């Protein structure tokens, strides 16, 4: 089994704790504590709104990946087109509607993001079409 180290960036502590609890049911996901986030292969961002601090945090996480391409999965209520483009440039490869997805769907998106070859995926096409 391929173990995927992931980090979680949640909008609040309760969402972070719930995400850890529910994603822990998936043995292929290794949830890293915040101080080891730079070792993650996938960053999960859960937020109602894509704000400047969220985008900056995504960009910092990508920069801290040490030359590896960090793949980002985001569950958000809404993303404006300019923010989507910026998030894509930061490494966003999967975008889920936070109001309609469950944690099994999030886990699947994380595994699919990790399985992507470098430079592959809808992210490039979607960003080009904005």
The 8 nearest C-alpha neighbors of each residue, nearest first, counted from 0:
[[1, 2, 27, 26, 3, 28, 25, 110],
 [0, 2, 27, 3, 28, 110, 26, 4],
 [3, 1, 27, 28, 0, 29, 4, 26],
 [4, 2, 28, 29, 27, 5, 1, 40],
 [5, 3, 29, 39, 40, 30, 28, 31],
 [6, 4, 39, 41, 30, 42, 31, 40],
 [7, 5, 42, 36, 31, 39, 30, 43],
 [6, 8, 43, 42, 44, 9, 5, 15],
 [7, 9, 44, 43, 45, 6, 10, 15],
 [10, 8, 45, 15, 11, 44, 14, 46],
 [9, 11, 46, 45, 14, 8, 12, 47],
 [10, 12, 9, 14, 13, 15, 46, 8],
 [13, 11, 15, 14, 16, 9, 10, 17],
 [12, 14, 16, 15, 11, 17, 18, 9],
 [13, 15, 17, 12, 11, 16, 9, 18],
 [16, 14, 12, 18, 9, 13, 17, 19],
 [15, 17, 19, 13, 18, 14, 12, 20],
 [18, 16, 20, 14, 19, 15, 21, 13],
 [19, 17, 15, 21, 16, 20, 22, 14],
 [18, 20, 16, 22, 17, 21, 23, 15],
 [21, 19, 17, 23, 18, 22, 16, 24],
 [22, 20, 18, 23, 19, 24, 17, 102],
 [21, 23, 24, 19, 25, 20, 18, 102],
 [24, 22, 25, 20, 21, 19, 26, 28],
 [23, 25, 22, 21, 26, 20, 28, 27],
 [24, 26, 23, 27, 22, 28, 106, 21],
 [27, 25, 28, 24, 23, 29, 2, 22],
 [26, 28, 2, 25, 3, 1, 29, 0],
 [29, 27, 3, 26, 25, 2, 4, 30],
 [28, 30, 4, 3, 5, 31, 2, 27],
 [31, 29, 5, 6, 4, 28, 32, 19],
 [30, 32, 6, 5, 35, 29, 36, 33],
 [31, 33, 34, 35, 36, 30, 6, 7],
 [34, 32, 36, 35, 31, 6, 7, 8],
 [33, 35, 32, 36, 37, 31, 38, 6],
 [36, 34, 33, 37, 32, 38, 31, 39],
 [37, 35, 33, 38, 6, 39, 34, 31],
 [36, 38, 64, 35, 39, 63, 60, 34],
 [39, 37, 36, 35, 40, 64, 4, 31],
 [40, 38, 5, 4, 41, 36, 37, 6],
 [39, 41, 69, 4, 5, 70, 38, 3],
 [42, 40, 70, 5, 39, 71, 69, 43],
 [41, 43, 71, 6, 5, 7, 72, 70],
 [42, 44, 7, 72, 73, 71, 8, 6],
 [43, 45, 73, 8, 9, 7, 72, 74],
 [46, 44, 9, 74, 73, 75, 10, 8],
 [45, 47, 10, 75, 48, 9, 44, 74],
 [46, 48, 76, 75, 49, 45, 77, 97],
 [49, 47, 46, 50, 75, 77, 76, 78],
 [48, 50, 53, 78, 46, 47, 54, 51],
 [49, 51, 53, 52, 48, 54, 82, 55],
 [50, 52, 54, 53, 55, 49, 56, 82],
 [53, 51, 55, 50, 54, 56, 49, 57],
 [54, 52, 56, 50, 51, 55, 49, 57],
 [53, 55, 57, 51, 56, 52, 58, 50],
 [56, 54, 58, 52, 57, 53, 51, 59],
 [55, 57, 59, 53, 54, 58, 52, 60],
 [58, 56, 54, 60, 55, 59, 89, 61],
 [57, 59, 55, 61, 89, 56, 60, 62],
 [60, 58, 62, 56, 61, 57, 63, 55],
 [61, 59, 63, 57, 58, 62, 56, 64],
 [60, 62, 58, 64, 59, 63, 69, 57],
 [61, 63, 59, 60, 64, 58, 65, 66],
 [64, 62, 60, 65, 61, 37, 59, 66],
 [65, 63, 61, 37, 62, 67, 66, 69],
 [64, 66, 63, 67, 62, 37, 61, 68],
 [65, 67, 64, 68, 62, 63, 61, 69],
 [68, 66, 64, 65, 69, 40, 61, 63],
 [67, 69, 70, 66, 64, 61, 90, 117],
 [70, 68, 40, 61, 41, 67, 90, 64],
 [69, 71, 41, 90, 91, 92, 68, 42],
 [70, 72, 91, 42, 90, 41, 92, 43],
 [71, 73, 93, 43, 91, 92, 94, 44],
 [74, 72, 44, 94, 43, 45, 95, 75],
 [73, 75, 95, 97, 45, 96, 94, 44],
 [76, 74, 97, 47, 46, 96, 77, 45],
 [75, 77, 47, 97, 96, 98, 48, 74],
 [76, 78, 75, 48, 79, 47, 49, 96],
 [79, 77, 83, 49, 82, 80, 75, 76],
 [78, 80, 82, 81, 83, 77, 49, 84],
 [79, 81, 83, 82, 84, 78, 129, 85],
 [82, 80, 84, 83, 79, 85, 129, 78],
 [81, 83, 85, 79, 84, 80, 86, 78],
 [84, 82, 80, 86, 81, 85, 78, 87],
 [85, 83, 87, 81, 82, 86, 126, 80],
 [84, 86, 82, 88, 87, 83, 89, 81],
 [85, 87, 89, 83, 88, 84, 91, 82],
 [88, 86, 91, 84, 90, 89, 85, 83],
 [87, 89, 85, 86, 90, 84, 91, 126],
 [88, 90, 86, 58, 87, 91, 57, 85],
 [91, 89, 87, 70, 71, 88, 92, 69],
 [92, 90, 71, 87, 86, 72, 93, 89],
 [91, 93, 122, 71, 72, 90, 70, 112],
 [94, 92, 72, 91, 73, 95, 108, 71],
 [95, 93, 73, 74, 72, 92, 96, 91],
 [96, 94, 74, 97, 73, 75, 93, 100],
 [97, 95, 98, 75, 99, 76, 74, 100],
 [96, 98, 74, 75, 76, 99, 100, 95],
 [97, 99, 96, 100, 76, 75, 74, 101],
 [100, 98, 97, 96, 101, 95, 76, 74],
 [101, 99, 97, 104, 96, 98, 95, 102],
 [100, 102, 104, 103, 105, 99, 97, 98],
 [101, 103, 105, 104, 106, 21, 22, 100],
 [104, 102, 106, 105, 101, 107, 22, 100],
 [103, 105, 107, 102, 101, 106, 100, 108],
 [104, 106, 102, 108, 103, 107, 109, 101],
 [107, 105, 103, 109, 108, 104, 102, 110],
 [106, 108, 104, 110, 109, 105, 111, 103],
 [109, 107, 105, 111, 106, 110, 112, 104],
 [108, 110, 106, 112, 107, 111, 113, 105],
 [109, 111, 107, 113, 112, 108, 114, 106],
 [112, 110, 108, 114, 113, 109, 107, 115],
 [113, 111, 109, 115, 110, 114, 108, 70],
 [112, 114, 110, 111, 115, 109, 41, 70],
 [113, 115, 111, 112, 110, 116, 109, 117],
 [116, 114, 112, 113, 119, 117, 111, 120],
 [115, 117, 119, 118, 114, 120, 113, 112],
 [116, 118, 119, 115, 68, 120, 114, 70],
 [117, 119, 116, 120, 123, 115, 122, 68],
 [120, 118, 116, 117, 115, 121, 123, 122],
 [121, 119, 122, 123, 115, 118, 92, 124],
 [120, 122, 124, 123, 125, 92, 119, 93],
 [123, 121, 92, 125, 120, 124, 126, 87],
 [122, 124, 126, 121, 125, 127, 120, 119],
 [123, 125, 127, 121, 126, 122, 128, 120],
 [126, 124, 128, 122, 127, 123, 121, 129],
 [125, 127, 123, 128, 124, 129, 84, 122],
 [126, 128, 124, 125, 129, 123, 122, 84],
 [127, 129, 125, 126, 124, 123, 84, 122],
 [128, 126, 127, 125, 80, 84, 81, 83]]
